């Protein structure tokens, strides 16, 4: 059994979707970041960086923070969504790192300056929206000639998809990125993705273009 500490954010949804896809039993615990629950002493003992998601594997006692590390751990535990073929494995990890280092942080800034506080800084909003469009272009080119980011469905897709699911917050028209749109809709139609999207609570339907 995996204890998942999470909230309804793209990073949180990565792990709940992965757990659903992998068929691993888990218990979700809501950490309400709006009320500062991520700063509690109890959560700090699991996640030293005070960020969701985090897991505790009851089978081994291991606790782990950082969504990318959690995805790799769960993939290796389940034997799913991360190829054992060296080249395909590292291609998946390459695009997982792209999401962790680029897509997620930059789209997170777009959410702040374009959605939550659009009048704070025109410069910041324009800068991050432009970078979001560049990253969408990178992903669109990657998906132009393959069904999924690393050819077969993997943790790279699980990591990127929840961030793309907030395309409306980012001011992105998916019709401008047809390969991303095709991929996004295909992943959104997976039953495990639909279940994982509503963890730890249902907030809204999956946004559709």
ABEGO torsion letter per residue (X at the ends): XBBBBBBBBAAAAAAAAAAAAAGBBBBBBBBBAAAGAAABAAAAAABAAGBOBBBBBAAAGBBBBEAAAAAAAAAAAAGBGBBABAAAAAAAAAAAAAAAAAAAAAAAAAAAAAAABAAABAAAAAAAAAAAAAAAAAAAAAAAABABAAGBBBAAAAAAAAAAAAAAAAGBBAAABAAAAAAAAAAAABAAAAAAAAOABBABBBBBX
